[in-house]
């Protein structure tokens, strides 16, 4: 244990790796310095990779430029958006959405049922969430949108809250259907865009009192730079802060810190089809070798973020407090490896049938804590006889490795609140074929069947599907196709020039329309 403590102490003192800047951050700082005092400046690590909703639509949603058919509140309950009411037929095969009237796009044109239908039909044929629903037809009947399904799919309304289903004016598309402008219907409209780093917005209508009327988003990849911009008063909202930044801003005269637990889990994705990982005893040994609380304390300064199960308490319907928690037990880990036939060699590694228990672990630097967590996992697995080679690459390497079948292990942060009802995300991850960010080479008939049954049930009632949810999380805990490591807490720095700030637990909006200058 002294080695483990030494490792965690080293990690706690280690400099945090920063993502390589794809743009010129000096230019970003200059742009902020030269900004007007009444422009709200938001900084975050995410670049604008294009205009299409399927690529960077989440950024235009967060800055409240675009709208979707439905919204959700902080508890994940559906709220009206461009649809004012919705209902499903008795057989669950047809959904009807009453569309709002009198809305306008930012070019002045009317938000018509036909324009909404065209956007959703486009989204349905692109890779994305709508393909989960088994849609057979979408039509407009007077001022209603009617969606027909191959089979009942209760989470359909939640799919229509996703940024990839945002509604744009017809003038946003060229003759080939390519997005060439962002003309939404939200409270802010685009004033200018400089891909991939910055865009400016202005309020469509003036707003009351000291409401924010102009805002700017700038991509600043280094957490250190974002922190300096906050400390100097040049940034008003800063997201995705790492622990050193949080410590530096705790007593800042320029900003206050807001934090909220988000439905995101740092997971160790395993290729359960790999000869070394197919044995559930090996997967459990790896889990038992992870000192989650120590990693959380050393790296995140928050021991409570050690993940005791896959889905965090922020997903209350899916978090089972009665489930025996994941924990650390090196003696049991070594015993399981012995039972699986892996014997300790003179080199400190385990061998079986002439093969060394050696695996590759891929991670990336988009989230600066991941390489340090990977380093901790590498050492912790070495102590139970598993040799791990860490490879730092791009986030795209993980889905590419999944599809090619070459991936062995990967460390990633999975957002299970990407859709407010996690059923759709879990179907993507643990369906019959697994998923890019979920199971790989894992064959289990029970979980996909339970997820399919849940998907056929109406959403919204806390008691509906409770038995299925409890069984799903229990099987995932027992089989460990992915191994939970840490939960996630979002921390945002807010300028003292502002009041009314809050964190959206589903990361759909920065809520700038509700902000007031002090």
MARLUMLUM-462366 format. One line per field, with one value per residue (C-alpha): residue number from 1; residue in one letter; chain; x, y, z. Coordinates in Angstrom, 3 decimals, padded with zeros to 6 digits. Layout:
REM MARLUMLUM-462366
num: [NUM,...]
residu: [A,...]
chaine: [A,...]
x: [X,...]
y: [Y,...]
z: [Z,...]
//
This chain:
REM MARLUMLUM-462366
num: [1,2,3,4,5,6,7,8,9,10,11,12,13,14,15,16,17,18,19,20,21,22,23,24,25,26,27,28,29,30,31,32,33,34,35,36,37,38,39,40,41,42,43,44,45,46,47,48,49,50,51,52,53,54,55,56,57,58,59,60,61,62,63,64,65,66,67,68,69,70,71,72,73,74,75,76,77,78,79,80,81,82,83,84,85,86,87,88,89,90,91,92,93,94,95,96,97,98,99,100,101,102,103,104,105,106,107,108,109,110,111,112,113,114,115,116,117,118,119,120,121,122,123,124,125,126,127,128,129,130,131,132,133,134,135,136,137,138,139,140,141,142,143,144,145,146,147,148,149,150,151,152,153,154,155,156,157,158,159,160,161,162,163,164,165,166,167,168,169,170,171,172,173,174,175,176,177,178,179,180,181,182,183,184,185,186,187,188,189,190,191,192,193,194,195,196,197,198,199,200,201,202,203,204,205,206,207,208,209,210,211,212,213,214,215,216,217,218,219,220,221,222,223,224,225,226,227,228,229,230,231,232,233,234,235,236,237,238,239,240,241,242,243,244,245,246,247,248,249,250,251,252,253,254,255,256,257,258,259,260,261,262,263,264,265,266,267,268,269,270,271,272,273,274,275,276,277,278,279,280,281,282,283,284,285,286,287,288,289,290,291,292,293,294,295,296,297,298,299,300,301,302,303,304,305,306,307,308,309,310,311,312,313,314,315,316,317,318,319,320,321,322,323,324,325,326,327,328,329,330,331,332,333,334,335,336,337,338,339,340,341,342,343,344,345,346,347,348,349,350,351,352,353,354,355,356,357,358,359,360,361,362,363,364,365,366,367,368,369,370,371,372,373,374,375,376,377,378,379,380,381,382,383,384,385,386,387,388,389,390,391,392,393,394,395,396,397,398,399,400,401,402,403,404,405,406,407,408,409,410,411,412,413,414,415,416,417,418,419,420,421,422,423,424,425,426,427,428,429,430,431,432,433,434,435,436,437,438,439,440,441,442,443,444,445,446,447,448,449,450,451,452,453,454,455,456,457,458,459,460,461,462,463,464,465,466,467,468,469,470,471,472,473,474,475,476,477,478,479,480,481,482,483,484,485,486,487,488,489,490,491,492,493,494,495,496,497,498,499,500,501,502,503,504,505,506,507,508,509,510,511,512,513,514,515,516,517,518]
residu: [X,X,X,X,X,X,X,X,X,X,X,X,X,X,X,X,X,X,X,X,X,X,X,X,X,X,X,X,X,X,X,X,X,X,X,X,X,X,X,X,X,X,X,X,X,X,X,X,X,X,X,X,X,X,X,X,X,X,X,X,X,X,X,X,X,X,X,X,X,X,X,X,X,X,X,X,X,X,X,X,X,X,X,X,X,X,X,X,X,X,X,X,X,X,X,X,X,X,X,X,X,X,X,X,X,X,X,X,X,X,X,X,X,X,X,X,X,X,X,X,X,X,X,X,X,X,X,X,X,X,X,X,X,X,X,X,X,X,X,X,X,X,X,X,X,X,X,X,X,X,X,X,X,X,X,X,X,X,X,X,X,X,X,X,X,X,X,X,X,X,X,X,X,X,X,X,X,X,X,X,X,X,X,X,X,X,X,X,X,X,X,X,X,X,X,X,X,X,X,X,X,X,X,X,X,X,X,X,X,X,X,X,X,X,X,X,X,X,X,X,X,X,X,X,X,X,X,X,X,X,X,X,X,X,X,X,X,X,X,X,X,X,X,X,X,X,X,X,X,X,X,X,X,X,X,X,X,X,X,X,X,X,X,X,X,X,X,X,X,X,X,X,X,X,X,X,X,X,X,X,X,X,X,X,X,X,X,X,X,X,X,X,X,X,X,X,X,X,X,X,X,X,X,X,X,X,X,X,X,X,X,X,X,X,X,X,X,X,X,X,X,X,X,X,X,X,X,X,X,X,X,X,X,X,X,X,X,X,X,X,X,X,X,X,X,X,X,X,X,X,X,X,X,X,X,X,X,X,X,X,X,X,X,X,X,X,X,X,X,X,X,X,X,X,X,X,X,X,X,X,X,X,X,X,X,X,X,X,X,X,X,X,X,X,X,X,X,X,X,X,X,X,X,X,X,X,X,X,X,X,X,X,X,X,X,X,X,X,X,X,X,X,X,X,X,X,X,X,X,X,X,X,X,X,X,X,X,X,X,X,X,X,X,X,X,X,X,X,X,X,X,X,X,X,X,X,X,X,X,X,X,X,X,X,X,X,X,X,X,X,X,X,X,X,X,X,X,X,X,X,X,X,X,X,X,X,X,X,X,X,X,X,X,X,X,X,X,X,X,X,X,X,X,X,X,X,X,X,X,X,X,X,X,X,X,X,X,X]
chaine: [A,A,A,A,A,A,A,A,A,A,A,A,A,A,A,A,A,A,A,A,A,A,A,A,A,A,A,A,A,A,A,A,A,A,A,A,A,A,A,A,A,A,A,A,A,A,A,A,A,A,A,A,A,A,A,A,A,A,A,A,A,A,A,A,A,A,A,A,A,A,A,A,A,A,A,A,A,A,A,A,A,A,A,A,A,A,A,A,A,A,A,A,A,A,A,A,A,A,A,A,A,A,A,A,A,A,A,A,A,A,A,A,A,A,A,A,A,A,A,A,A,A,A,A,A,A,A,A,A,A,A,A,A,A,A,A,A,A,A,A,A,A,A,A,A,A,A,A,A,A,A,A,A,A,A,A,A,A,A,A,A,A,A,A,A,A,A,A,A,A,A,A,A,A,A,A,A,A,A,A,A,A,A,A,A,A,A,A,A,A,A,A,A,A,A,A,A,A,A,A,A,A,A,A,A,A,A,A,A,A,A,A,A,A,A,A,A,A,A,A,A,A,A,A,A,A,A,A,A,A,A,A,A,A,A,A,A,A,A,A,A,A,A,A,A,A,A,A,A,A,A,A,A,A,A,A,A,A,A,A,A,A,A,A,A,A,A,A,A,A,A,A,A,A,A,A,A,A,A,A,A,A,A,A,A,A,A,A,A,A,A,A,A,A,A,A,A,A,A,A,A,A,A,A,A,A,A,A,A,A,A,A,A,A,A,A,A,A,A,A,A,A,A,A,A,A,A,A,A,A,A,A,A,A,A,A,A,A,A,A,A,A,A,A,A,A,A,A,A,A,A,A,A,A,A,A,A,A,A,A,A,A,A,A,A,A,A,A,A,A,A,A,A,A,A,A,A,A,A,A,A,A,A,A,A,A,A,A,A,A,A,A,A,A,A,A,A,A,A,A,A,A,A,A,A,A,A,A,A,A,A,A,A,A,A,A,A,A,A,A,A,A,A,A,A,A,A,A,A,A,A,A,A,A,A,A,A,A,A,A,A,A,A,A,A,A,A,A,A,A,A,A,A,A,A,A,A,A,A,A,A,A,A,A,A,A,A,A,A,A,A,A,A,A,A,A,A,A,A,A,A,A,A,A,A,A,A,A,A,A,A,A,A,A,A,A,A,A,A,A,A,A,A,A,A,A,A,A,A,A,A,A,A,A,A,A,A,A]
x: [000.000,002.950,003.655,000.028,000.081,003.323,001.770,-001.322,000.837,002.860,-000.301,-001.596,001.576,001.866,001.357,-001.908,-001.544,-003.217,-004.880,-002.920,-004.448,-005.776,-006.292,-004.229,-004.936,-002.962,-005.454,-008.273,-006.879,-006.434,-010.024,-011.278,-009.076,-010.478,-014.095,-016.769,-017.618,-021.272,-020.457,-020.784,-017.706,-017.956,-014.834,-014.666,-012.440,-014.768,-014.096,-016.697,-016.057,-018.674,-022.176,-024.140,-026.280,-024.807,-021.302,-021.365,-025.066,-024.565,-022.639,-025.453,-027.924,-025.826,-025.689,-029.500,-029.470,-031.495,-034.455,-035.667,-039.170,-039.072,-037.020,-036.311,-036.066,-033.315,-035.091,-035.211,-038.957,-040.163,-041.116,-042.625,-040.301,-041.401,-044.062,-046.627,-048.190,-047.596,-049.428,-049.010,-051.560,-052.831,-050.657,-047.553,-046.939,-047.902,-046.856,-048.548,-046.865,-048.868,-046.579,-046.352,-047.739,-046.484,-042.770,-040.167,-036.723,-033.928,-034.264,-037.860,-039.472,-042.195,-041.492,-043.854,-044.780,-043.238,-039.875,-039.855,-040.669,-037.864,-035.263,-036.390,-036.502,-032.945,-031.848,-033.545,-031.420,-028.114,-026.285,-027.803,-030.336,-033.456,-032.289,-032.843,-036.606,-037.443,-039.308,-041.287,-042.838,-043.092,-045.896,-047.657,-051.383,-052.553,-050.403,-049.399,-046.303,-047.158,-044.384,-045.082,-042.928,-042.140,-042.613,-043.363,-040.509,-041.312,-038.172,-039.002,-039.875,-036.466,-034.754,-036.441,-034.596,-031.210,-029.158,-028.899,-032.675,-032.538,-034.782,-033.272,-034.865,-035.013,-032.519,-029.929,-029.436,-028.045,-029.533,-027.775,-029.028,-025.721,-025.912,-024.446,-025.915,-027.374,-030.825,-032.610,-035.539,-033.940,-033.630,-030.196,-029.194,-025.804,-023.986,-020.713,-018.856,-015.120,-014.622,-013.343,-012.773,-015.381,-018.916,-020.868,-024.580,-027.058,-030.467,-033.345,-035.417,-033.937,-034.550,-035.629,-033.504,-029.863,-030.348,-027.421,-027.920,-024.670,-022.505,-019.473,-018.170,-014.430,-012.722,-009.737,-008.325,-005.975,-007.658,-004.788,-005.534,-009.255,-008.384,-006.106,-008.857,-011.264,-008.722,-008.056,-011.770,-011.690,-014.002,-017.440,-018.239,-015.589,-016.429,-014.555,-012.173,-009.579,-008.761,-005.716,-007.910,-010.629,-008.122,-006.729,-010.207,-011.615,-010.866,-010.905,-012.157,-013.446,-015.471,-017.440,-017.577,-020.682,-020.627,-023.068,-022.817,-023.429,-024.567,-021.099,-018.836,-015.174,-015.143,-012.610,-013.982,-012.896,-012.855,-014.615,-013.996,-010.239,-008.815,-007.422,-010.591,-013.290,-013.059,-015.247,-012.818,-010.120,-012.496,-013.406,-009.724,-009.043,-011.953,-010.789,-007.324,-008.610,-008.411,-011.205,-011.436,-007.687,-007.638,-010.633,-008.991,-005.555,-006.654,-010.087,-009.736,-013.100,-013.087,-016.871,-016.371,-015.027,-017.604,-019.224,-021.446,-021.864,-024.608,-024.119,-026.599,-027.514,-029.457,-031.679,-033.937,-030.942,-028.683,-029.345,-028.109,-028.708,-026.257,-023.048,-020.483,-017.398,-014.362,-010.625,-009.308,-005.862,-005.816,-009.113,-007.939,-004.817,-006.868,-009.250,-006.334,-004.882,-008.247,-008.338,-004.983,-002.735,000.402,002.850,006.214,009.657,009.266,006.300,003.801,001.316,001.638,-000.641,000.126,003.276,001.450,002.062,-000.968,-000.220,-002.788,-002.900,-004.909,-005.939,-006.993,-006.881,-006.133,-009.415,-010.201,-006.882,-007.477,-007.669,-003.916,-003.222,-005.989,-004.527,-001.137,-002.692,-004.513,-001.297,000.472,-002.476,-002.776,000.984,000.585,-001.741,000.468,-001.141,001.240,-000.420,000.911,-000.769,-001.289,-002.308,-004.173,-007.389,-010.925,-011.715,-009.247,-011.708,-014.671,-012.199,-010.633,-014.069,-015.119,-011.865,-011.881,-008.301,-009.078,-008.173,-008.898,-009.841,-010.335,-013.060,-015.659,-019.141,-022.027,-025.123,-027.162,-026.595,-030.295,-032.318,-033.742,-030.651,-032.485,-031.500,-027.827,-027.727,-029.259,-026.402,-023.819,-025.219,-027.483,-026.924,-023.943,-022.454,-021.417,-018.480,-018.439,-019.915,-019.669,-017.313,-017.223,-019.690,-022.579,-025.459,-029.053,-030.651,-029.577,-030.509,-033.887,-034.511,-033.503,-035.818,-038.639,-037.938,-037.882,-041.378,-042.747,-044.009,-041.347,-041.729,-043.244,-040.569,-042.104,-042.475,-039.744,-038.158,-037.585,-035.980,-033.672,-032.563,-031.823,-029.866,-027.557,-027.110,-026.057,-023.672,-022.154,-021.751,-020.431,-018.415,-018.361,-017.159,-015.594,-016.701,-013.813,-014.983,-018.100,-017.970,-018.686,-018.968,-017.471,-018.074,-016.483,-018.969,-017.957,-019.100,-020.486,-023.333,-026.248,-028.725,-026.187,-026.872,-025.564,-027.721,-027.226,-027.787,-025.353,-027.919,-027.683,-025.450,-028.670,-027.360,-030.893,-031.590,-028.391,-028.364,-025.500,-024.963]
y: [000.000,002.351,002.207,003.024,005.984,007.175,006.947,008.889,011.539,011.822,012.195,014.857,016.879,016.204,019.020,018.581,017.779,020.271,019.563,020.786,024.002,023.636,027.372,030.353,030.961,034.158,035.387,034.267,036.257,039.283,038.958,038.904,041.814,043.900,043.011,045.449,045.549,044.681,041.467,038.320,036.195,032.425,030.255,026.477,023.829,022.843,023.910,024.477,021.583,022.732,024.104,020.895,020.063,016.564,017.996,021.204,021.674,021.400,024.698,026.613,025.018,025.995,029.606,029.530,030.190,027.149,025.267,021.692,020.296,019.642,020.782,019.299,020.757,020.058,016.879,015.550,016.156,017.050,020.667,022.404,023.699,024.177,021.602,022.658,019.237,015.591,012.293,008.682,006.262,003.355,000.875,003.084,003.197,006.793,009.996,013.328,016.651,019.892,022.542,026.089,028.866,032.372,031.630,033.203,032.215,034.745,035.688,036.721,033.737,031.779,028.544,026.343,022.679,021.955,023.467,021.499,018.307,018.909,019.308,016.164,014.111,015.226,014.282,010.883,009.765,010.903,008.871,009.986,009.454,009.340,006.077,004.430,004.921,002.780,005.616,004.484,007.832,011.476,013.625,016.914,016.945,020.549,021.979,018.601,016.521,012.812,010.255,006.585,003.808,000.220,-000.737,001.189,003.415,005.347,007.570,009.134,012.568,012.638,012.063,015.248,017.235,016.279,018.998,016.963,017.416,021.226,023.140,025.551,027.880,026.699,029.444,027.685,025.059,025.285,023.487,020.235,020.324,021.425,023.765,027.114,029.353,028.956,030.541,029.277,030.494,030.869,034.070,034.789,034.960,034.558,037.820,036.361,033.035,032.420,028.669,026.816,029.131,031.799,032.973,036.006,036.234,039.004,038.923,038.897,041.162,043.684,041.925,043.585,045.569,044.537,041.389,040.207,041.399,040.331,037.281,035.561,032.007,031.430,028.043,028.043,024.548,025.049,025.080,027.229,029.889,029.841,030.367,033.325,034.917,034.627,035.972,038.979,039.691,038.990,035.955,035.937,032.202,029.477,025.786,022.492,023.637,021.203,020.941,023.255,025.901,025.425,025.915,029.028,030.581,029.748,033.191,035.187,038.782,038.455,035.235,032.753,029.003,026.930,023.140,020.314,016.550,015.554,012.190,011.432,008.534,007.931,004.322,001.685,000.201,-003.426,-005.694,-008.641,-010.606,-010.460,-013.800,-012.175,-010.246,-012.741,-014.293,-012.269,-013.122,-011.080,-008.143,-008.317,-008.530,-005.321,-003.619,-004.807,-003.407,000.141,002.499,004.812,006.905,007.530,008.570,010.852,012.451,012.842,014.092,015.624,016.666,015.015,011.475,011.237,011.007,007.455,005.482,002.667,001.752,002.797,005.424,008.250,009.536,012.413,009.813,009.000,006.528,004.505,004.673,001.766,002.639,-000.976,-002.386,-003.747,-001.073,-001.567,-001.492,-002.189,-005.577,-006.493,-009.883,-010.896,-009.515,-011.696,-014.698,-014.291,-014.084,-017.272,-019.005,-017.884,-019.630,-016.559,-017.357,-014.778,-014.910,-013.881,-010.627,-009.603,-010.150,-012.968,-015.702,-018.387,-020.918,-019.009,-015.694,-012.615,-010.801,-007.561,-005.110,-001.730,001.140,004.022,007.426,011.048,014.564,016.341,015.895,016.634,014.258,011.145,010.619,010.937,008.476,006.117,006.401,005.494,002.511,001.340,001.212,-000.321,-003.115,-003.722,-004.427,-007.343,-008.635,-007.071,-005.200,-002.188,-000.012,003.435,005.100,008.769,009.608,011.229,010.547,009.246,006.392,004.680,004.258,003.451,000.713,-000.600,-000.894,-002.467,-004.895,-003.956,-002.080,-003.834,-001.250,002.436,005.142,007.650,009.925,008.767,011.213,009.219,012.436,013.074,012.236,013.028,009.494,007.215,004.304,005.512,005.991,002.574,000.997,002.510,001.135,-002.223,-003.313,-006.595,-005.214,-003.128,000.443,002.721,003.982,000.914,-002.858,-004.572,-008.299,-008.824,-011.167,-011.051,-011.621,-010.297,-006.641,-005.890,-007.564,-005.541,-002.323,-003.127,-003.756,-000.442,001.365,000.047,001.439,005.018,007.320,009.763,007.696,006.976,003.585,002.431,-000.061,000.044,-003.730,-003.650,-000.764,-002.465,-005.689,-003.910,-002.101,-005.330,-007.305,-004.567,-004.550,-008.335,-008.676,-005.437,-005.045,-001.553,-000.736,002.484,004.517,008.047,010.169,013.790,017.186,020.179,023.382,026.722,030.079,032.966,036.620,038.709,041.092,038.590,037.273,034.491,031.883,028.161,024.904,022.821,019.232,017.953,020.492,021.582,025.323,027.957,029.771,033.141,034.451,034.431,036.269,039.869,042.302,043.456]
z: [000.000,000.520,-003.234,-003.968,-001.613,-003.165,-006.631,-005.605,-003.918,-007.125,-009.204,-006.838,-007.383,-011.122,-013.606,-015.448,-019.144,-021.429,-024.746,-027.729,-028.999,-032.535,-032.802,-031.798,-028.099,-028.146,-030.731,-028.438,-025.537,-027.799,-029.007,-025.435,-024.404,-027.204,-026.478,-025.384,-021.697,-022.331,-024.225,-022.136,-022.866,-022.486,-022.719,-022.976,-024.539,-027.390,-030.962,-033.649,-036.004,-038.512,-038.867,-039.223,-036.149,-036.039,-035.541,-033.507,-032.911,-029.170,-029.143,-030.843,-028.436,-025.409,-026.581,-027.042,-030.776,-031.769,-030.342,-030.416,-030.451,-026.686,-023.687,-020.237,-016.760,-014.227,-013.107,-016.679,-017.059,-020.540,-021.223,-024.226,-026.914,-030.510,-029.644,-027.057,-026.355,-027.217,-026.950,-028.000,-029.408,-027.311,-029.212,-028.831,-032.576,-033.315,-031.608,-032.233,-031.416,-031.467,-032.962,-031.665,-033.820,-034.429,-033.977,-036.259,-037.424,-037.152,-040.822,-040.164,-041.845,-040.069,-038.217,-040.197,-039.680,-043.098,-042.101,-038.836,-040.719,-043.221,-040.435,-038.616,-041.828,-042.543,-039.003,-039.271,-042.237,-040.713,-038.055,-034.781,-032.049,-034.223,-035.747,-032.359,-032.542,-035.583,-037.336,-040.376,-041.338,-040.309,-041.647,-040.932,-040.302,-040.088,-037.246,-035.806,-036.455,-036.591,-036.100,-036.868,-035.414,-036.291,-032.636,-029.416,-028.261,-025.078,-025.034,-028.439,-026.952,-025.252,-028.594,-029.773,-027.097,-028.575,-030.266,-033.475,-033.919,-033.688,-036.041,-038.586,-041.122,-044.764,-045.667,-043.483,-046.214,-049.730,-052.727,-051.774,-048.187,-046.669,-043.678,-044.706,-041.975,-038.487,-038.555,-035.485,-033.412,-029.968,-027.926,-029.461,-033.125,-034.750,-035.375,-036.689,-036.826,-037.116,-037.408,-035.513,-032.577,-032.006,-032.645,-031.478,-030.750,-029.988,-028.363,-030.832,-028.616,-026.210,-022.906,-019.695,-017.269,-017.178,-019.255,-021.359,-024.920,-026.562,-025.957,-027.403,-027.222,-027.630,-027.735,-025.363,-025.104,-022.133,-018.725,-017.464,-020.069,-019.261,-015.600,-016.371,-018.448,-015.532,-013.056,-015.267,-015.672,-019.419,-019.315,-017.677,-017.810,-017.920,-018.199,-017.811,-015.100,-013.771,-010.031,-010.167,-011.836,-009.233,-006.424,-008.104,-008.438,-005.018,-003.582,-006.794,-006.544,-010.118,-010.031,-007.981,-008.562,-009.238,-009.272,-009.918,-010.228,-013.834,-015.220,-016.604,-015.601,-016.366,-017.530,-018.449,-021.656,-022.133,-025.147,-023.535,-026.708,-026.199,-024.981,-021.828,-020.960,-021.890,-018.417,-016.050,-013.245,-014.978,-015.389,-011.714,-010.763,-012.692,-010.938,-007.514,-008.225,-008.789,-005.822,-006.914,-003.782,-003.786,-007.451,-006.904,-003.867,-005.479,-008.898,-008.432,-004.768,-004.139,-002.730,-003.173,-006.944,-006.733,-008.742,-006.780,-009.747,-013.361,-013.094,-010.576,-007.973,-010.306,-012.323,-009.376,-011.210,-012.332,-009.278,-006.926,-003.427,-002.344,-004.879,-003.265,-004.177,-006.285,-003.997,-003.766,-002.648,-003.980,-002.264,-003.869,-007.241,-007.140,-006.068,-009.021,-011.458,-009.981,-010.362,-013.997,-014.546,-014.571,-012.568,-011.298,-013.067,-011.874,-013.820,-011.656,-014.473,-014.870,-017.497,-018.873,-021.609,-022.493,-022.884,-020.759,-019.332,-021.110,-022.472,-024.216,-022.754,-025.033,-023.740,-024.894,-023.636,-024.436,-020.751,-019.023,-016.110,-018.311,-018.939,-015.197,-014.354,-016.968,-015.276,-011.928,-013.460,-015.110,-011.746,-009.914,-012.467,-012.293,-008.597,-009.339,-012.158,-015.257,-017.552,-019.195,-021.984,-022.044,-025.420,-025.563,-028.747,-029.918,-028.726,-032.229,-031.665,-029.322,-031.690,-034.481,-032.340,-031.420,-035.050,-036.178,-033.268,-032.325,-029.133,-025.875,-023.177,-023.306,-020.700,-021.514,-019.918,-020.949,-020.698,-019.760,-019.709,-023.400,-023.544,-020.420,-020.440,-020.286,-021.938,-025.395,-024.420,-022.743,-025.838,-027.830,-025.368,-024.288,-027.120,-028.944,-030.876,-028.069,-028.816,-029.571,-025.962,-024.302,-024.426,-026.861,-027.514,-024.658,-025.371,-022.938,-023.930,-020.756,-020.740,-024.387,-023.832,-020.666,-022.412,-025.311,-022.847,-021.114,-024.448,-025.180,-021.894,-021.471,-020.011,-017.165,-014.342,-011.719,-010.941,-014.531,-015.344,-011.894,-011.801,-015.243,-014.304,-011.100,-012.939,-015.692,-013.270,-011.262,-014.352,-015.479,-011.989,-012.043,-015.601,-015.893,-019.692,-018.770,-015.399,-013.667,-012.245,-011.372,-011.449,-012.593,-011.106,-013.439,-012.058,-013.716,-012.957,-013.064,-013.158,-010.221,-012.872,-013.353,-011.355,-012.043,-013.225,-012.838,-014.284,-016.587,-015.354,-018.892,-020.429,-022.994,-022.285,-020.728,-019.739,-020.847,-021.505,-017.762,-016.786,-015.585,-015.251,-011.682]
//
